[in-house]
Amino acid sequence: MNELQFSKVKNAEGFIAALDQSGGSTPKALKLYGIQDGAYSGDEEMFDLVHAMRTRIITSPSFNGDRILGSILF
């Protein structure tokens, strides 16, 4: 176990960013993000949109170790 990582998760302020998404909940996640059901045609395009959403989140300068202790991407 990496003791530095363990200590940070145990003691630091912040949160775990859970960005995992199953196919069943993806339409709702996109809708909450502002993308309506009719904005994509099929699963492949839907998953491309959720990938773009995640990319935007994790490439933000705010997505760093100051606020985020870890992330789940699945």
Secondary structure, 3 states (H helix, E strand, C coil): CCHHHHHHHHHCCCEEEECCCCCCCHHHHHHHHCCCHHHCCCHHHHHHHHHHHHHHHHCCCCCCCCCEEEEECC
